[in-house]
Amino acid sequence: MGTIEIYYLQDGKYVLEQSYMFQGDREDEDYNAETEICLKAFPHIKMTLGDIFDGVD
C-alpha cells in the first residue's frame, strides 16, 4: 500500500489539495487502482494509481 499527497503553493505556503491511499486488490471494497491522477500544471497528462505504484511492493 502506498500514499500520494499533492500539494500546491498558495499565498507562500504549500497546501494539501489531494491525498490518495493506494488499494490495488480488486477484491477490496476500496479498490482504486484505476483512479486517474492529473496535476494542475500538466492537465494533459493523466496517470492511474495503478500505473504509479506498478512494481512497488
PDB file of N, CA, C, O and CB in Angstrom:
ATOM      1  N   MET A   1       0.851  -1.168   0.000  1.00  0.00           N
ATOM      2  CA  MET A   1       0.000   0.000   0.000  1.00  0.00           C
ATOM      3  C   MET A   1       0.895   1.227   0.000  1.00  0.00           C
ATOM      4  O   MET A   1       1.921   1.242   0.680  1.00  0.00           O
ATOM      5  CB  MET A   1      -0.967   0.000   1.218  1.00  0.00           C
ATOM      6  N   GLY A   2       0.525   2.254  -0.749  1.00  0.00           N
ATOM      7  CA  GLY A   2       1.274   3.495  -0.815  1.00  0.00           C
ATOM      8  C   GLY A   2       0.337   4.684  -0.740  1.00  0.00           C
ATOM      9  O   GLY A   2      -0.882   4.548  -0.846  1.00  0.00           O
ATOM     10  N   THR A   3       0.924   5.836  -0.558  1.00  0.00           N
ATOM     11  CA  THR A   3       0.142   7.061  -0.431  1.00  0.00           C
ATOM     12  C   THR A   3       0.716   8.127  -1.354  1.00  0.00           C
ATOM     13  O   THR A   3       1.931   8.230  -1.518  1.00  0.00           O
ATOM     14  CB  THR A   3       0.125   7.559   1.036  1.00  0.00           C
ATOM     15  N   ILE A   4      -0.157   8.907  -1.948  1.00  0.00           N
ATOM     16  CA  ILE A   4       0.234  10.061  -2.749  1.00  0.00           C
ATOM     17  C   ILE A   4      -0.451  11.277  -2.160  1.00  0.00           C
ATOM     18  O   ILE A   4      -1.657  11.271  -1.911  1.00  0.00           O
ATOM     19  CB  ILE A   4      -0.136   9.873  -4.260  1.00  0.00           C
ATOM     20  N   GLU A   5       0.336  12.319  -1.942  1.00  0.00           N
ATOM     21  CA  GLU A   5      -0.209  13.595  -1.482  1.00  0.00           C
ATOM     22  C   GLU A   5       0.197  14.655  -2.486  1.00  0.00           C
ATOM     23  O   GLU A   5       1.358  14.730  -2.888  1.00  0.00           O
ATOM     24  CB  GLU A   5       0.294  13.956  -0.039  1.00  0.00           C
ATOM     25  N   ILE A   6      -0.760  15.475  -2.890  1.00  0.00           N
ATOM     26  CA  ILE A   6      -0.496  16.532  -3.868  1.00  0.00           C
ATOM     27  C   ILE A   6      -0.702  17.878  -3.175  1.00  0.00           C
ATOM     28  O   ILE A   6      -1.783  18.191  -2.675  1.00  0.00           O
ATOM     29  CB  ILE A   6      -1.429  16.394  -5.132  1.00  0.00           C
ATOM     30  N   TYR A   7       0.380  18.661  -3.168  1.00  0.00           N
ATOM     31  CA  TYR A   7       0.363  19.980  -2.540  1.00  0.00           C
ATOM     32  C   TYR A   7       0.493  21.049  -3.616  1.00  0.00           C
ATOM     33  O   TYR A   7       1.148  20.837  -4.636  1.00  0.00           O
ATOM     34  CB  TYR A   7       1.502  20.115  -1.490  1.00  0.00           C
ATOM     35  N   TYR A   8      -0.137  22.203  -3.384  1.00  0.00           N
ATOM     36  CA  TYR A   8       0.012  23.356  -4.267  1.00  0.00           C
ATOM     37  C   TYR A   8       0.389  24.566  -3.436  1.00  0.00           C
ATOM     38  O   TYR A   8      -0.060  24.726  -2.302  1.00  0.00           O
ATOM     39  CB  TYR A   8      -1.289  23.623  -5.068  1.00  0.00           C
ATOM     40  N   LEU A   9       1.219  25.413  -4.018  1.00  0.00           N
ATOM     41  CA  LEU A   9       1.657  26.625  -3.349  1.00  0.00           C
ATOM     42  C   LEU A   9       0.547  27.668  -3.417  1.00  0.00           C
ATOM     43  O   LEU A   9       0.109  28.050  -4.502  1.00  0.00           O
ATOM     44  CB  LEU A   9       2.960  27.164  -3.983  1.00  0.00           C
ATOM     45  N   GLN A  10       0.098  28.125  -2.250  1.00  0.00           N
ATOM     46  CA  GLN A  10      -0.961  29.136  -2.168  1.00  0.00           C
ATOM     47  C   GLN A  10      -0.549  30.174  -1.129  1.00  0.00           C
ATOM     48  O   GLN A  10      -0.340  29.842   0.037  1.00  0.00           O
ATOM     49  CB  GLN A  10      -2.347  28.490  -1.800  1.00  0.00           C
ATOM     50  N   ASP A  11      -0.435  31.416  -1.549  1.00  0.00           N
ATOM     51  CA  ASP A  11      -0.070  32.502  -0.640  1.00  0.00           C
ATOM     52  C   ASP A  11       1.215  32.208   0.125  1.00  0.00           C
ATOM     53  O   ASP A  11       1.306  32.493   1.319  1.00  0.00           O
ATOM     54  CB  ASP A  11      -1.198  32.760   0.339  1.00  0.00           C
ATOM     55  N   GLY A  12       2.209  31.641  -0.554  1.00  0.00           N
ATOM     56  CA  GLY A  12       3.501  31.380   0.048  1.00  0.00           C
ATOM     57  C   GLY A  12       3.580  30.138   0.916  1.00  0.00           C
ATOM     58  O   GLY A  12       4.615  29.884   1.532  1.00  0.00           O
ATOM     59  N   LYS A  13       2.511  29.360   0.980  1.00  0.00           N
ATOM     60  CA  LYS A  13       2.502  28.133   1.785  1.00  0.00           C
ATOM     61  C   LYS A  13       2.014  26.973   0.922  1.00  0.00           C
ATOM     62  O   LYS A  13       1.166  27.138   0.045  1.00  0.00           O
ATOM     63  CB  LYS A  13       1.600  28.298   3.053  1.00  0.00           C
ATOM     64  N   TYR A  14       2.573  25.795   1.196  1.00  0.00           N
ATOM     65  CA  TYR A  14       2.096  24.610   0.495  1.00  0.00           C
ATOM     66  C   TYR A  14       0.877  24.050   1.220  1.00  0.00           C
ATOM     67  O   TYR A  14       0.893  23.831   2.431  1.00  0.00           O
ATOM     68  CB  TYR A  14       3.213  23.540   0.391  1.00  0.00           C
ATOM     69  N   VAL A  15      -0.183  23.824   0.438  1.00  0.00           N
ATOM     70  CA  VAL A  15      -1.453  23.356   0.983  1.00  0.00           C
ATOM     71  C   VAL A  15      -1.794  22.009   0.343  1.00  0.00           C
ATOM     72  O   VAL A  15      -1.768  21.856  -0.878  1.00  0.00           O
ATOM     73  CB  VAL A  15      -2.591  24.399   0.734  1.00  0.00           C
ATOM     74  N   LEU A  16      -2.113  21.042   1.196  1.00  0.00           N
ATOM     75  CA  LEU A  16      -2.517  19.728   0.701  1.00  0.00           C
ATOM     76  C   LEU A  16      -3.860  19.856  -0.002  1.00  0.00           C
ATOM     77  O   LEU A  16      -4.843  20.311   0.582  1.00  0.00           O
ATOM     78  CB  LEU A  16      -2.597  18.690   1.857  1.00  0.00           C
ATOM     79  N   GLU A  17      -3.883  19.448  -1.264  1.00  0.00           N
ATOM     80  CA  GLU A  17      -5.132  19.536  -2.023  1.00  0.00           C
ATOM     81  C   GLU A  17      -5.752  18.169  -2.286  1.00  0.00           C
ATOM     82  O   GLU A  17      -6.975  18.034  -2.310  1.00  0.00           O
ATOM     83  CB  GLU A  17      -4.889  20.242  -3.339  1.00  0.00           C
ATOM     84  N   GLN A  18      -4.905  17.149  -2.486  1.00  0.00           N
ATOM     85  CA  GLN A  18      -5.421  15.814  -2.757  1.00  0.00           C
ATOM     86  C   GLN A  18      -4.550  14.785  -2.048  1.00  0.00           C
ATOM     87  O   GLN A  18      -3.339  14.960  -1.916  1.00  0.00           O
ATOM     88  CB  GLN A  18      -5.471  15.535  -4.283  1.00  0.00           C
ATOM     89  N   SER A  19      -5.182  13.722  -1.598  1.00  0.00           N
ATOM     90  CA  SER A  19      -4.459  12.638  -0.943  1.00  0.00           C
ATOM     91  C   SER A  19      -5.107  11.322  -1.362  1.00  0.00           C
ATOM     92  O   SER A  19      -6.331  11.191  -1.361  1.00  0.00           O
ATOM     93  CB  SER A  19      -4.465  12.805   0.618  1.00  0.00           C
ATOM     94  N   TYR A  20      -4.274  10.357  -1.717  1.00  0.00           N
ATOM     95  CA  TYR A  20      -4.771   9.055  -2.153  1.00  0.00           C
ATOM     96  C   TYR A  20      -4.018   7.961  -1.424  1.00  0.00           C
ATOM     97  O   TYR A  20      -2.798   8.039  -1.282  1.00  0.00           O
ATOM     98  CB  TYR A  20      -4.630   8.887  -3.683  1.00  0.00           C
ATOM     99  N   MET A  21      -4.714   6.959  -0.966  1.00  0.00           N
ATOM    100  CA  MET A  21      -4.091   5.774  -0.388  1.00  0.00           C
ATOM    101  C   MET A  21      -4.385   4.626  -1.349  1.00  0.00           C
ATOM    102  O   MET A  21      -5.538   4.234  -1.528  1.00  0.00           O
ATOM    103  CB  MET A  21      -4.627   5.472   1.079  1.00  0.00           C
ATOM    104  N   PHE A  22      -3.347   4.099  -1.957  1.00  0.00           N
ATOM    105  CA  PHE A  22      -3.488   3.083  -2.994  1.00  0.00           C
ATOM    106  C   PHE A  22      -4.030   1.773  -2.431  1.00  0.00           C
ATOM    107  O   PHE A  22      -3.527   1.240  -1.441  1.00  0.00           O
ATOM    108  CB  PHE A  22      -2.149   2.840  -3.675  1.00  0.00           C
ATOM    109  N   GLN A  23      -5.069   1.274  -3.092  1.00  0.00           N
ATOM    110  CA  GLN A  23      -5.670  -0.031  -2.783  1.00  0.00           C
ATOM    111  C   GLN A  23      -5.734  -0.801  -4.100  1.00  0.00           C
ATOM    112  O   GLN A  23      -6.656  -0.600  -4.891  1.00  0.00           O
ATOM    113  CB  GLN A  23      -7.116   0.117  -2.116  1.00  0.00           C
ATOM    114  N   GLY A  24      -4.762  -1.679  -4.341  1.00  0.00           N
ATOM    115  CA  GLY A  24      -4.667  -2.376  -5.615  1.00  0.00           C
ATOM    116  C   GLY A  24      -5.340  -3.727  -5.669  1.00  0.00           C
ATOM    117  O   GLY A  24      -5.358  -4.356  -6.727  1.00  0.00           O
ATOM    118  N   ASP A  25      -5.894  -4.195  -4.568  1.00  0.00           N
ATOM    119  CA  ASP A  25      -6.553  -5.501  -4.523  1.00  0.00           C
ATOM    120  C   ASP A  25      -7.983  -5.364  -5.039  1.00  0.00           C
ATOM    121  O   ASP A  25      -8.813  -4.707  -4.412  1.00  0.00           O
ATOM    122  CB  ASP A  25      -6.545  -6.081  -3.076  1.00  0.00           C
ATOM    123  N   ARG A  26      -8.266  -5.980  -6.173  1.00  0.00           N
ATOM    124  CA  ARG A  26      -9.603  -5.884  -6.789  1.00  0.00           C
ATOM    125  C   ARG A  26     -10.706  -6.404  -5.871  1.00  0.00           C
ATOM    126  O   ARG A  26     -11.867  -6.018  -6.011  1.00  0.00           O
ATOM    127  CB  ARG A  26      -9.630  -6.658  -8.102  1.00  0.00           C
ATOM    128  N   GLU A  27     -10.350  -7.273  -4.941  1.00  0.00           N
ATOM    129  CA  GLU A  27     -11.337  -7.838  -4.020  1.00  0.00           C
ATOM    130  C   GLU A  27     -11.677  -6.868  -2.880  1.00  0.00           C
ATOM    131  O   GLU A  27     -12.686  -7.042  -2.197  1.00  0.00           O
ATOM    132  CB  GLU A  27     -10.818  -9.155  -3.443  1.00  0.00           C
ATOM    133  N   ASP A  28     -10.843  -5.862  -2.679  1.00  0.00           N
ATOM    134  CA  ASP A  28     -11.045  -4.883  -1.603  1.00  0.00           C
ATOM    135  C   ASP A  28     -12.131  -3.890  -2.022  1.00  0.00           C
ATOM    136  O   ASP A  28     -12.143  -3.430  -3.164  1.00  0.00           O
ATOM    137  CB  ASP A  28      -9.712  -4.134  -1.267  1.00  0.00           C
ATOM    138  N   GLU A  29     -13.028  -3.565  -1.117  1.00  0.00           N
ATOM    139  CA  GLU A  29     -14.124  -2.636  -1.445  1.00  0.00           C
ATOM    140  C   GLU A  29     -13.617  -1.222  -1.743  1.00  0.00           C
ATOM    141  O   GLU A  29     -14.320  -0.434  -2.376  1.00  0.00           O
ATOM    142  CB  GLU A  29     -15.129  -2.585  -0.292  1.00  0.00           C
ATOM    143  N   ASP A  30     -12.396  -0.898  -1.290  1.00  0.00           N
ATOM    144  CA  ASP A  30     -11.815   0.422  -1.536  1.00  0.00           C
ATOM    145  C   ASP A  30     -10.853   0.423  -2.722  1.00  0.00           C
ATOM    146  O   ASP A  30     -10.057   1.350  -2.869  1.00  0.00           O
ATOM    147  CB  ASP A  30     -11.092   0.907  -0.295  1.00  0.00           C
ATOM    148  N   TYR A  31     -10.918  -0.595  -3.562  1.00  0.00           N
ATOM    149  CA  TYR A  31     -10.061  -0.714  -4.748  1.00  0.00           C
ATOM    150  C   TYR A  31     -10.088   0.596  -5.534  1.00  0.00           C
ATOM    151  O   TYR A  31     -11.158   1.123  -5.838  1.00  0.00           O
ATOM    152  CB  TYR A  31     -10.518  -1.900  -5.648  1.00  0.00           C
ATOM    153  N   ASN A  32      -8.894   1.120  -5.863  1.00  0.00           N
ATOM    154  CA  ASN A  32      -8.856   2.398  -6.595  1.00  0.00           C
ATOM    155  C   ASN A  32      -7.709   2.473  -7.601  1.00  0.00           C
ATOM    156  O   ASN A  32      -7.309   3.572  -7.982  1.00  0.00           O
ATOM    157  CB  ASN A  32      -8.737   3.549  -5.615  1.00  0.00           C
ATOM    158  N   ALA A  33      -7.178   1.347  -8.036  1.00  0.00           N
ATOM    159  CA  ALA A  33      -6.040   1.330  -8.948  1.00  0.00           C
ATOM    160  C   ALA A  33      -6.337   2.021 -10.274  1.00  0.00           C
ATOM    161  O   ALA A  33      -5.407   2.438 -10.965  1.00  0.00           O
ATOM    162  CB  ALA A  33      -5.615  -0.091  -9.204  1.00  0.00           C
ATOM    163  N   GLU A  34      -7.590   2.150 -10.642  1.00  0.00           N
ATOM    164  CA  GLU A  34      -7.946   2.778 -11.909  1.00  0.00           C
ATOM    165  C   GLU A  34      -8.278   4.265 -11.753  1.00  0.00           C
ATOM    166  O   GLU A  34      -8.662   4.915 -12.725  1.00  0.00           O
ATOM    167  CB  GLU A  34      -9.126   2.052 -12.526  1.00  0.00           C
ATOM    168  N   THR A  35      -8.136   4.802 -10.558  1.00  0.00           N
ATOM    169  CA  THR A  35      -8.373   6.226 -10.318  1.00  0.00           C
ATOM    170  C   THR A  35      -7.314   7.033 -11.045  1.00  0.00           C
ATOM    171  O   THR A  35      -6.120   6.776 -10.892  1.00  0.00           O
ATOM    172  CB  THR A  35      -8.365   6.551  -8.798  1.00  0.00           C
ATOM    173  N   GLU A  36      -7.750   8.022 -11.848  1.00  0.00           N
ATOM    174  CA  GLU A  36      -6.820   8.855 -12.599  1.00  0.00           C
ATOM    175  C   GLU A  36      -6.372  10.061 -11.787  1.00  0.00           C
ATOM    176  O   GLU A  36      -7.170  10.708 -11.109  1.00  0.00           O
ATOM    177  CB  GLU A  36      -7.456   9.312 -13.902  1.00  0.00           C
ATOM    178  N   ILE A  37      -5.072  10.348 -11.871  1.00  0.00           N
ATOM    179  CA  ILE A  37      -4.471  11.496 -11.211  1.00  0.00           C
ATOM    180  C   ILE A  37      -4.062  12.482 -12.300  1.00  0.00           C
ATOM    181  O   ILE A  37      -3.511  12.087 -13.328  1.00  0.00           O
ATOM    182  CB  ILE A  37      -3.243  11.077 -10.320  1.00  0.00           C
ATOM    183  N   CYS A  38      -4.333  13.760 -12.072  1.00  0.00           N
ATOM    184  CA  CYS A  38      -3.963  14.801 -13.012  1.00  0.00           C
ATOM    185  C   CYS A  38      -3.515  16.020 -12.200  1.00  0.00           C
ATOM    186  O   CYS A  38      -4.197  16.420 -11.257  1.00  0.00           O
ATOM    187  CB  CYS A  38      -5.154  15.154 -13.976  1.00  0.00           C
ATOM    188  N   LEU A  39      -2.387  16.604 -12.559  1.00  0.00           N
ATOM    189  CA  LEU A  39      -1.885  17.780 -11.859  1.00  0.00           C
ATOM    190  C   LEU A  39      -2.302  19.047 -12.593  1.00  0.00           C
ATOM    191  O   LEU A  39      -2.410  19.053 -13.819  1.00  0.00           O
ATOM    192  CB  LEU A  39      -0.353  17.719 -11.721  1.00  0.00           C
ATOM    193  N   LYS A  40      -2.536  20.114 -11.846  1.00  0.00           N
ATOM    194  CA  LYS A  40      -2.944  21.394 -12.446  1.00  0.00           C
ATOM    195  C   LYS A  40      -1.921  21.890 -13.464  1.00  0.00           C
ATOM    196  O   LYS A  40      -2.290  22.412 -14.516  1.00  0.00           O
ATOM    197  CB  LYS A  40      -3.142  22.453 -11.356  1.00  0.00           C
ATOM    198  N   ALA A  41      -0.637  21.726 -13.150  1.00  0.00           N
ATOM    199  CA  ALA A  41       0.420  22.229 -14.025  1.00  0.00           C
ATOM    200  C   ALA A  41       0.524  21.443 -15.332  1.00  0.00           C
ATOM    201  O   ALA A  41       1.042  21.955 -16.324  1.00  0.00           O
ATOM    202  CB  ALA A  41       1.748  22.188 -13.300  1.00  0.00           C
ATOM    203  N   PHE A  42       0.039  20.211 -15.334  1.00  0.00           N
ATOM    204  CA  PHE A  42       0.117  19.344 -16.513  1.00  0.00           C
ATOM    205  C   PHE A  42      -1.234  18.682 -16.760  1.00  0.00           C
ATOM    206  O   PHE A  42      -1.344  17.461 -16.644  1.00  0.00           O
ATOM    207  CB  PHE A  42       1.222  18.271 -16.335  1.00  0.00           C
ATOM    208  N   PRO A  43      -2.261  19.455 -17.096  1.00  0.00           N
ATOM    209  CA  PRO A  43      -3.613  18.891 -17.211  1.00  0.00           C
ATOM    210  C   PRO A  43      -3.774  17.856 -18.322  1.00  0.00           C
ATOM    211  O   PRO A  43      -4.706  17.053 -18.287  1.00  0.00           O
ATOM    212  CB  PRO A  43      -4.590  19.996 -17.439  1.00  0.00           C
ATOM    213  N   HIS A  44      -2.880  17.865 -19.302  1.00  0.00           N
ATOM    214  CA  HIS A  44      -2.974  16.910 -20.412  1.00  0.00           C
ATOM    215  C   HIS A  44      -2.343  15.560 -20.076  1.00  0.00           C
ATOM    216  O   HIS A  44      -2.497  14.599 -20.829  1.00  0.00           O
ATOM    217  CB  HIS A  44      -2.309  17.487 -21.648  1.00  0.00           C
ATOM    218  N   ILE A  45      -1.635  15.484 -18.951  1.00  0.00           N
ATOM    219  CA  ILE A  45      -1.009  14.222 -18.534  1.00  0.00           C
ATOM    220  C   ILE A  45      -1.850  13.597 -17.429  1.00  0.00           C
ATOM    221  O   ILE A  45      -2.097  14.211 -16.390  1.00  0.00           O
ATOM    222  CB  ILE A  45       0.464  14.451 -18.048  1.00  0.00           C
ATOM    223  N   LYS A  46      -2.282  12.369 -17.673  1.00  0.00           N
ATOM    224  CA  LYS A  46      -3.085  11.650 -16.684  1.00  0.00           C
ATOM    225  C   LYS A  46      -2.458  10.292 -16.454  1.00  0.00           C
ATOM    226  O   LYS A  46      -1.949   9.667 -17.385  1.00  0.00           O
ATOM    227  CB  LYS A  46      -4.567  11.506 -17.145  1.00  0.00           C
ATOM    228  N   MET A  47      -2.494   9.838 -15.213  1.00  0.00           N
ATOM    229  CA  MET A  47      -1.983   8.511 -14.877  1.00  0.00           C
ATOM    230  C   MET A  47      -2.880   7.906 -13.816  1.00  0.00           C
ATOM    231  O   MET A  47      -3.541   8.625 -13.066  1.00  0.00           O
ATOM    232  CB  MET A  47      -0.505   8.576 -14.386  1.00  0.00           C
ATOM    233  N   THR A  48      -2.902   6.599 -13.757  1.00  0.00           N
ATOM    234  CA  THR A  48      -3.723   5.933 -12.745  1.00  0.00           C
ATOM    235  C   THR A  48      -2.853   5.606 -11.531  1.00  0.00           C
ATOM    236  O   THR A  48      -1.627   5.537 -11.624  1.00  0.00           O
ATOM    237  CB  THR A  48      -4.381   4.636 -13.322  1.00  0.00           C
ATOM    238  N   LEU A  49      -3.507   5.412 -10.409  1.00  0.00           N
ATOM    239  CA  LEU A  49      -2.777   4.999  -9.210  1.00  0.00           C
ATOM    240  C   LEU A  49      -2.060   3.679  -9.462  1.00  0.00           C
ATOM    241  O   LEU A  49      -0.943   3.476  -8.986  1.00  0.00           O
ATOM    242  CB  LEU A  49      -3.734   4.870  -8.003  1.00  0.00           C
ATOM    243  N   GLY A  50      -2.698   2.784 -10.209  1.00  0.00           N
ATOM    244  CA  GLY A  50      -2.081   1.503 -10.539  1.00  0.00           C
ATOM    245  C   GLY A  50      -0.790   1.677 -11.324  1.00  0.00           C
ATOM    246  O   GLY A  50       0.182   0.962 -11.083  1.00  0.00           O
ATOM    247  N   ASP A  51      -0.769   2.630 -12.270  1.00  0.00           N
ATOM    248  CA  ASP A  51       0.447   2.906 -13.036  1.00  0.00           C
ATOM    249  C   ASP A  51       1.552   3.455 -12.137  1.00  0.00           C
ATOM    250  O   ASP A  51       2.712   3.063 -12.266  1.00  0.00           O
ATOM    251  CB  ASP A  51       0.150   3.898 -14.167  1.00  0.00           C
ATOM    252  N   ILE A  52       1.202   4.337 -11.251  1.00  0.00           N
ATOM    253  CA  ILE A  52       2.184   4.960 -10.364  1.00  0.00           C
ATOM    254  C   ILE A  52       2.834   3.922  -9.466  1.00  0.00           C
ATOM    255  O   ILE A  52       4.045   3.960  -9.249  1.00  0.00           O
ATOM    256  CB  ILE A  52       1.528   6.052  -9.515  1.00  0.00           C
ATOM    257  N   PHE A  53       2.046   2.998  -8.943  1.00  0.00           N
ATOM    258  CA  PHE A  53       2.564   2.009  -7.989  1.00  0.00           C
ATOM    259  C   PHE A  53       2.934   0.679  -8.635  1.00  0.00           C
ATOM    260  O   PHE A  53       3.229  -0.285  -7.928  1.00  0.00           O
ATOM    261  CB  PHE A  53       1.545   1.766  -6.909  1.00  0.00           C
ATOM    262  N   ASP A  54       2.926   0.609  -9.948  1.00  0.00           N
ATOM    263  CA  ASP A  54       3.295  -0.629 -10.644  1.00  0.00           C
ATOM    264  C   ASP A  54       4.726  -1.032 -10.281  1.00  0.00           C
ATOM    265  O   ASP A  54       5.655  -0.244 -10.462  1.00  0.00           O
ATOM    266  CB  ASP A  54       3.156  -0.455 -12.181  1.00  0.00           C
ATOM    267  N   GLY A  55       4.903  -2.218  -9.786  1.00  0.00           N
ATOM    268  CA  GLY A  55       6.206  -2.724  -9.424  1.00  0.00           C
ATOM    269  C   GLY A  55       6.689  -2.366  -8.040  1.00  0.00           C
ATOM    270  O   GLY A  55       7.781  -2.771  -7.642  1.00  0.00           O
ATOM    271  N   VAL A  56       5.891  -1.609  -7.293  1.00  0.00           N
ATOM    272  CA  VAL A  56       6.256  -1.233  -5.928  1.00  0.00           C
ATOM    273  C   VAL A  56       5.622  -2.232  -4.967  1.00  0.00           C
ATOM    274  O   VAL A  56       4.421  -2.495  -5.033  1.00  0.00           O
ATOM    275  CB  VAL A  56       5.802   0.229  -5.600  1.00  0.00           C
ATOM    276  N   ASP A  57       6.431  -2.779  -4.085  1.00  0.00           N
ATOM    277  CA  ASP A  57       5.904  -3.750  -3.126  1.00  0.00           C
ATOM    278  C   ASP A  57       5.550  -3.067  -1.830  1.00  0.00           C
ATOM    279  O   ASP A  57       5.089  -3.719  -0.894  1.00  0.00           O
ATOM    280  CB  ASP A  57       6.912  -4.871  -2.872  1.00  0.00           C
TER     281      ASP A  57
END
